[in-house]
Amino acid sequence: MTSFRTLLRAGLIAFAMMTFAAAPASAQEFSEAHMAAAREAATNSPLAKEFDQVLPMLAQRVQDRLIRMRPDLHSQITDVVQKTALDLAVRRVDLDNAAALVWARTFTQEELEAIAAFYTSPAGKKFQEVSGPLGQNTVQAVQNWSNRVGEELLDKSREELKKEGVEF
């Protein structure tokens, strides 16, 4: 079964790729204050912590791809990809700006300020600390409920159909 974290990471990579393509020219449609609020909200959100994993995951994918093509150069490929990834780390700000633009398009400046205030509050900080396990436990609760209710639905439907003369 695919884990919640794996799905989140895949979504983040897709998000990063989509926002890089759409972001550069559009930030001008918002005031500097709006963009600042968007950056603060986005960088304080639980998703921002996952952004730290995007470049290392991309580097691993590139490394694996190149090693599959030239396994004899495993060590050299590893060194080059890791060095190149470190050189590209300065581009992280592009991801933060792209994310901020998405947030700016979605929320007003006032909403962003409220979101940022929440994420920096004690409750918001706790939310960020527990969001991973909270998400996993919530998904598990939904699966458990679905299994129980699905079985009950099956049993009751069979009973009703049996009353109507249908046998299974």
Backbone as CSV, one residue per row, in Angstrom:
resi,resn,N_x,N_y,N_z,CA_x,CA_y,CA_z,C_x,C_y,C_z
1,MET,0.843,-1.176,0.000,0.000,0.000,0.000,0.886,1.236,0.000
2,THR,0.543,2.229,-0.790,1.306,3.458,-0.862,1.065,4.274,0.397
3,SER,2.128,4.763,1.003,1.973,5.507,2.239,1.499,6.920,1.961
4,PHE,0.909,7.520,2.965,0.434,8.894,2.890,1.591,9.827,2.572
5,ARG,2.733,9.605,3.187,3.920,10.445,2.983,4.419,10.347,1.540
6,THR,4.410,9.135,0.963,4.837,8.959,-0.420,3.909,9.700,-1.363
7,LEU,2.609,9.608,-1.121,1.652,10.334,-1.952,1.846,11.838,-1.821
8,LEU,2.100,12.299,-0.594,2.332,13.714,-0.384,3.568,14.179,-1.127
9,ARG,4.625,13.410,-1.054,5.860,13.786,-1.753,5.663,13.810,-3.262
10,ALA,4.968,12.833,-3.787,4.711,12.823,-5.234,3.886,14.039,-5.625
11,GLY,2.918,14.370,-4.814,2.113,15.555,-5.073,2.935,16.828,-5.014
12,LEU,3.863,16.883,-4.081,4.724,18.057,-3.984,5.608,18.214,-5.205
13,ILE,6.119,17.119,-5.704,6.952,17.200,-6.908,6.107,17.694,-8.076
14,ALA,4.912,17.160,-8.209,4.024,17.607,-9.285,3.663,19.080,-9.101
15,PHE,3.387,19.465,-7.864,3.081,20.860,-7.559,4.250,21.761,-7.946
16,ALA,5.446,21.355,-7.579,6.630,22.153,-7.886,6.801,22.315,-9.392
17,MET,6.634,21.236,-10.115,6.813,21.295,-11.565,5.755,22.188,-12.219
18,MET,4.519,22.095,-11.758,3.452,22.906,-12.332,3.638,24.376,-11.997
19,THR,4.014,24.679,-10.759,4.133,26.074,-10.376,5.342,26.728,-11.001
20,PHE,6.426,25.983,-11.219,7.582,26.570,-11.884,7.209,27.010,-13.288
21,ALA,6.367,26.255,-13.942,5.983,26.588,-15.307,5.074,27.816,-15.350
22,ALA,4.259,27.999,-14.324,3.252,29.055,-14.358,3.648,30.327,-13.618
23,ALA,4.623,30.294,-12.755,4.837,31.360,-11.796,5.526,32.629,-12.275
24,PRO,6.568,32.617,-13.060,7.434,33.781,-13.159,6.768,35.124,-13.449
25,ALA,5.937,35.234,-14.438,5.448,36.544,-14.846,4.241,37.019,-14.051
26,SER,3.611,36.188,-13.264,2.323,36.520,-12.678,2.385,37.156,-11.301
27,ALA,3.516,37.158,-10.631,3.604,37.711,-9.282,3.276,39.195,-9.269
28,GLN,3.424,39.863,-10.388,3.181,41.296,-10.466,1.704,41.647,-10.304
29,GLU,0.822,40.682,-10.442,-0.598,40.976,-10.301,-1.011,41.188,-8.850
30,PHE,-0.088,40.988,-7.886,-0.375,41.151,-6.465,0.553,42.203,-5.871
31,SER,0.058,42.882,-4.839,0.894,43.873,-4.165,2.038,43.168,-3.435
32,GLU,3.064,43.943,-3.101,4.193,43.373,-2.356,3.734,42.856,-1.001
33,ALA,2.802,43.574,-0.368,2.300,43.144,0.942,1.537,41.820,0.825
34,HIS,0.762,41.690,-0.252,0.015,40.451,-0.484,0.996,39.291,-0.681
35,MET,2.027,39.507,-1.506,3.024,38.459,-1.748,3.816,38.132,-0.483
36,ALA,4.118,39.150,0.324,4.839,38.906,1.581,3.990,38.044,2.513
37,ALA,2.699,38.350,2.588,1.794,37.549,3.420,1.693,36.124,2.875
38,ALA,1.663,35.993,1.553,1.591,34.670,0.931,2.862,33.870,1.224
39,ARG,4.020,34.530,1.109,5.288,33.838,1.414,5.326,33.382,2.863
40,GLU,4.876,34.262,3.768,4.897,33.896,5.183,3.957,32.729,5.472
41,ALA,2.760,32.775,4.916,1.804,31.684,5.137,2.323,30.386,4.528
42,ALA,2.806,30.465,3.289,3.270,29.255,2.599,4.487,28.655,3.272
43,THR,5.448,29.488,3.674,6.676,28.944,4.263,6.469,28.457,5.688
44,ASN,5.399,28.900,6.335,5.098,28.407,7.677,4.125,27.231,7.667
45,SER,3.627,26.869,6.496,2.663,25.765,6.415,3.380,24.424,6.549
46,PRO,2.642,23.389,6.942,3.256,22.050,7.026,3.820,21.577,5.688
47,LEU,3.244,22.017,4.585,3.749,21.612,3.268,5.172,22.095,3.028
48,ALA,5.512,23.258,3.557,6.833,23.831,3.308,7.945,22.922,3.816
49,LYS,7.687,22.224,4.905,8.697,21.287,5.419,8.961,20.173,4.409
50,GLU,7.938,19.798,3.686,8.096,18.766,2.667,8.872,19.283,1.458
51,PHE,8.854,20.604,1.240,9.610,21.167,0.122,11.091,20.858,0.250
52,ASP,11.561,20.726,1.496,12.973,20.407,1.719,13.354,19.064,1.103
53,GLN,12.368,18.224,0.873,12.632,16.895,0.322,12.591,16.848,-1.203
54,VAL,12.112,17.906,-1.836,11.918,17.873,-3.286,13.247,17.725,-4.025
55,LEU,14.214,18.590,-3.758,15.487,18.512,-4.479,16.224,17.201,-4.200
56,PRO,16.318,16.744,-2.943,16.955,15.438,-2.735,16.245,14.292,-3.462
57,MET,14.911,14.342,-3.534,14.183,13.296,-4.267,14.467,13.386,-5.762
58,LEU,14.516,14.613,-6.289,14.842,14.775,-7.700,16.259,14.290,-7.987
59,ALA,17.181,14.614,-7.091,18.569,14.174,-7.264,18.645,12.647,-7.259
60,GLN,17.904,12.016,-6.371,17.911,10.555,-6.313,17.353,9.959,-7.593
61,ARG,16.279,10.554,-8.099,15.695,10.067,-9.356,16.688,10.192,-10.513
62,VAL,17.351,11.351,-10.613,18.320,11.564,-11.687,19.483,10.595,-11.530
63,GLN,19.963,10.452,-10.310,21.074,9.532,-10.049,20.702,8.108,-10.443
64,ASP,19.539,7.658,-10.028,19.088,6.305,-10.369,18.970,6.128,-11.884
65,ARG,18.432,7.137,-12.541,18.258,7.067,-13.993,19.603,6.966,-14.708
66,LEU,20.544,7.799,-14.305,21.861,7.774,-14.942,22.615,6.478,-14.632
67,ILE,22.478,5.990,-13.422,23.157,4.737,-13.050,22.571,3.563,-13.818
68,ARG,21.261,3.587,-14.077,20.667,2.516,-14.893,21.265,2.524,-16.297
69,MET,21.560,3.723,-16.798,22.141,3.819,-18.139,23.626,3.450,-18.146
70,ARG,24.326,3.788,-17.074,25.768,3.526,-17.002,26.152,3.039,-15.603
71,PRO,25.796,1.791,-15.270,26.100,1.282,-13.923,27.602,1.253,-13.610
72,ASP,28.424,1.190,-14.634,29.866,1.161,-14.423,30.391,2.482,-13.854
73,LEU,29.595,3.550,-13.955,30.017,4.866,-13.471,29.275,5.285,-12.194
74,HIS,28.817,4.317,-11.432,28.009,4.556,-10.230,28.609,5.632,-9.329
75,SER,29.851,5.474,-8.963,30.490,6.401,-8.032,30.612,7.805,-8.622
76,GLN,31.032,7.885,-9.862,31.192,9.183,-10.519,29.849,9.879,-10.689
77,ILE,28.843,9.130,-11.085,27.502,9.692,-11.256,26.983,10.217,-9.923
78,THR,27.150,9.427,-8.866,26.691,9.832,-7.545,27.337,11.152,-7.132
79,ASP,28.652,11.238,-7.303,29.367,12.460,-6.923,28.882,13.668,-7.721
80,VAL,28.756,13.505,-9.028,28.357,14.618,-9.892,26.929,15.067,-9.591
81,VAL,26.016,14.110,-9.450,24.616,14.473,-9.196,24.495,15.171,-7.846
82,GLN,25.176,14.666,-6.822,25.097,15.294,-5.506,25.677,16.714,-5.527
83,LYS,26.791,16.897,-6.208,27.398,18.231,-6.316,26.466,19.171,-7.073
84,THR,25.925,18.694,-8.173,25.025,19.524,-8.973,23.775,19.880,-8.175
85,ALA,23.242,18.942,-7.417,22.068,19.216,-6.581,22.392,20.292,-5.544
86,LEU,23.562,20.199,-4.952,23.959,21.237,-3.988,24.068,22.600,-4.660
87,ASP,24.594,22.622,-5.875,24.684,23.877,-6.620,23.297,24.446,-6.914
88,LEU,22.326,23.570,-7.119,20.962,24.007,-7.434,20.145,24.359,-6.194
89,ALA,20.675,24.102,-5.012,19.939,24.381,-3.776,19.559,25.856,-3.658
90,VAL,20.339,26.744,-4.252,20.004,28.171,-4.203,18.694,28.458,-4.934
91,ARG,18.260,27.556,-5.768,17.017,27.725,-6.518,15.793,27.428,-5.660
92,ARG,15.997,27.002,-4.421,14.888,26.723,-3.505,13.983,27.942,-3.373
93,VAL,14.566,29.124,-3.413,13.772,30.345,-3.310,12.748,30.423,-4.444
94,ASP,13.082,29.867,-5.605,12.124,29.834,-6.717,10.895,29.004,-6.343
95,LEU,11.117,27.893,-5.659,10.008,27.048,-5.217,9.161,27.794,-4.188
96,ASP,9.827,28.448,-3.233,9.083,29.206,-2.230,8.256,30.312,-2.880
97,ASN,8.833,31.002,-3.858,8.102,32.068,-4.555,6.939,31.509,-5.370
98,ALA,7.160,30.377,-6.015,6.086,29.751,-6.790,4.941,29.330,-5.869
99,ALA,5.287,28.760,-4.727,4.252,28.365,-3.767,3.521,29.597,-3.250
100,ALA,4.263,30.654,-2.953,3.639,31.883,-2.466,2.656,32.443,-3.499
101,LEU,3.013,32.353,-4.763,2.126,32.830,-5.819,0.826,32.022,-5.851
102,VAL,0.926,30.719,-5.682,-0.272,29.875,-5.631,-1.147,30.292,-4.450
103,TRP,-0.523,30.506,-3.309,-1.265,30.933,-2.120,-1.897,32.309,-2.356
104,ALA,-1.153,33.223,-2.970,-1.672,34.571,-3.229,-2.894,34.520,-4.151
105,ARG,-2.850,33.605,-5.105,-3.991,33.465,-6.017,-5.214,32.880,-5.323
106,THR,-4.985,32.158,-4.242,-6.058,31.437,-3.567,-6.683,32.233,-2.417
107,PHE,-5.860,33.042,-1.740,-6.320,33.743,-0.539,-6.088,35.244,-0.662
108,THR,-6.925,36.002,0.026,-6.701,37.443,0.117,-5.527,37.699,1.049
109,GLN,-5.039,38.915,1.026,-3.933,39.278,1.921,-4.343,39.086,3.383
110,GLU,-5.550,39.464,3.719,-6.033,39.339,5.093,-6.113,37.863,5.506
111,GLU,-6.602,37.038,4.606,-6.677,35.598,4.908,-5.280,35.027,5.103
112,LEU,-4.349,35.430,4.266,-2.976,34.945,4.385,-2.346,35.370,5.697
113,GLU,-2.612,36.593,6.109,-2.087,37.061,7.384,-2.667,36.238,8.540
114,ALA,-3.944,35.900,8.443,-4.575,35.077,9.485,-3.997,33.661,9.481
115,ILE,-3.763,33.114,8.297,-3.179,31.769,8.182,-1.769,31.767,8.760
116,ALA,-0.977,32.772,8.395,0.389,32.860,8.922,0.362,33.019,10.433
117,ALA,-0.562,33.825,10.949,-0.681,33.998,12.403,-1.023,32.660,13.062
118,PHE,-1.895,31.885,12.436,-2.225,30.577,12.998,-0.991,29.671,13.036
119,TYR,-0.283,29.580,11.910,0.875,28.681,11.851,1.981,29.066,12.824
120,THR,2.062,30.340,13.191,3.091,30.756,14.142,2.582,30.780,15.576
121,SER,1.292,30.519,15.773,0.720,30.462,17.120,1.056,29.121,17.767
122,PRO,0.895,29.000,19.084,1.143,27.700,19.740,0.297,26.565,19.140
123,ALA,-0.979,26.846,18.854,-1.834,25.805,18.259,-1.352,25.451,16.859
124,GLY,-0.952,26.448,16.089,-0.451,26.203,14.736,0.846,25.421,14.742
125,LYS,1.726,25.741,15.678,2.983,24.996,15.787,2.720,23.547,16.166
126,LYS,1.770,23.335,17.082,1.428,21.956,17.453,0.829,21.225,16.259
127,PHE,-0.037,21.919,15.518,-0.639,21.325,14.319,0.449,20.850,13.366
128,GLN,1.467,21.675,13.160,2.559,21.304,12.268,3.327,20.098,12.795
129,GLU,3.537,20.042,14.097,4.266,18.922,14.695,3.529,17.602,14.526
130,VAL,2.212,17.650,14.618,1.430,16.415,14.598,0.755,16.146,13.267
131,SER,0.947,17.020,12.276,0.188,16.874,11.029,0.496,15.566,10.296
132,GLY,1.744,15.099,10.314,2.067,13.831,9.652,1.323,12.661,10.274
133,PRO,1.544,12.407,11.574,0.804,11.316,12.223,-0.704,11.545,12.226
134,LEU,-1.123,12.797,12.347,-2.553,13.101,12.325,-3.163,12.682,10.994
135,GLY,-2.489,13.015,9.908,-2.974,12.636,8.588,-3.025,11.127,8.419
136,GLN,-1.961,10.449,8.832,-1.924,8.986,8.721,-3.014,8.346,9.568
137,ASN,-3.187,8.828,10.802,-4.212,8.268,11.677,-5.614,8.551,11.156
138,THR,-5.791,9.721,10.549,-7.088,10.053,9.970,-7.403,9.139,8.789
139,VAL,-6.422,8.910,7.922,-6.614,7.997,6.791,-6.943,6.596,7.309
140,GLN,-6.237,6.152,8.349,-6.512,4.835,8.932,-7.920,4.768,9.513
141,ALA,-8.363,5.844,10.173,-9.718,5.876,10.727,-10.763,5.779,9.612
142,VAL,-10.520,6.474,8.501,-11.438,6.416,7.359,-11.475,4.997,6.790
143,GLN,-10.304,4.363,6.679,-10.261,2.991,6.162,-10.990,2.036,7.104
144,ASN,-10.772,2.169,8.404,-11.451,1.300,9.371,-12.962,1.491,9.303
145,TRP,-13.396,2.748,9.270,-14.823,3.029,9.175,-15.393,2.456,7.889
146,SER,-14.694,2.656,6.781,-15.156,2.153,5.484,-15.296,0.644,5.498
147,ASN,-14.335,-0.037,6.101,-14.409,-1.498,6.177,-15.618,-1.946,6.987
148,ARG,-15.830,-1.321,8.168,-16.962,-1.703,9.021,-18.293,-1.412,8.335
149,VAL,-18.447,-0.206,7.824,-19.711,0.201,7.221,-19.942,-0.544,5.911
150,GLY,-18.880,-0.809,5.174,-19.021,-1.574,3.944,-19.547,-2.978,4.198
151,GLU,-19.021,-3.631,5.234,-19.511,-4.969,5.595,-20.958,-4.907,6.057
152,GLU,-21.282,-3.897,6.847,-22.657,-3.738,7.317,-23.601,-3.478,6.145
153,LEU,-23.169,-2.645,5.200,-23.968,-2.364,4.012,-24.205,-3.640,3.206
154,LEU,-23.158,-4.443,3.043,-23.283,-5.704,2.324,-24.269,-6.627,3.025
155,ASP,-24.112,-6.799,4.343,-24.989,-7.702,5.099,-26.443,-7.248,5.049
156,LYS,-26.674,-5.963,5.274,-28.057,-5.470,5.285,-28.684,-5.517,3.894
157,SER,-27.879,-5.250,2.877,-28.400,-5.337,1.512,-28.776,-6.771,1.178
158,ARG,-27.942,-7.726,1.569,-28.266,-9.144,1.351,-29.548,-9.522,2.069
159,GLU,-29.707,-9.051,3.324,-30.921,-9.348,4.093,-32.160,-8.802,3.373
160,GLU,-32.078,-7.574,2.903,-33.209,-6.957,2.213,-33.514,-7.687,0.912
161,LEU,-32.458,-8.044,0.184,-32.676,-8.783,-1.061,-33.254,-10.173,-0.786
162,LYS,-32.842,-10.769,0.317,-33.377,-12.082,0.683,-34.886,-11.983,0.962
163,LYS,-35.290,-10.879,1.611,-36.707,-10.643,1.888,-37.484,-10.532,0.568
164,GLU,-36.809,-10.059,-0.488,-37.446,-9.895,-1.787,-37.318,-11.158,-2.640
165,GLY,-36.758,-12.218,-2.052,-36.653,-13.482,-2.756,-35.368,-13.692,-3.528
166,VAL,-34.396,-12.851,-3.328,-33.115,-12.987,-4.042,-32.122,-13.648,-3.100
167,GLU,-31.517,-14.737,-3.557,-30.537,-15.466,-2.765,-29.130,-15.254,-3.319
168,PHE,-28.160,-15.180,-2.425,-26.736,-15.092,-2.817,-25.986,-16.272,-2.314
